[in-house]
Amino acid sequence: MEFLKRDIAQEYDRIQTRVREDPGTAGDQAGENWPSLLKNWLPANYPIVTKGRIISCEGKVSPPVDILVI
């Protein structure tokens, strides 16, 4: 768990530095990196999906979501 915590902190610092240079690219990189990090940490029976919406039992649809853990 300590290894994962260190990886998350390093990635956060890297992206924060990048945000100052190019906010759009930094956001795209974060959106790509988090799913990879979660896939390495979560058990395989928790699929990670990027770009989706959540639909409630009543049929209400959420705004777009970058990362979903199913």
Protein Blocks (a to p, Z undefined) as FASTA:
>chain_A
ZZmmmmmmmmmmmmmmmmmmommlmmmmmmmmmmmmmmmmmcfklccdehiadddfkopa
cdddfbdcZZ
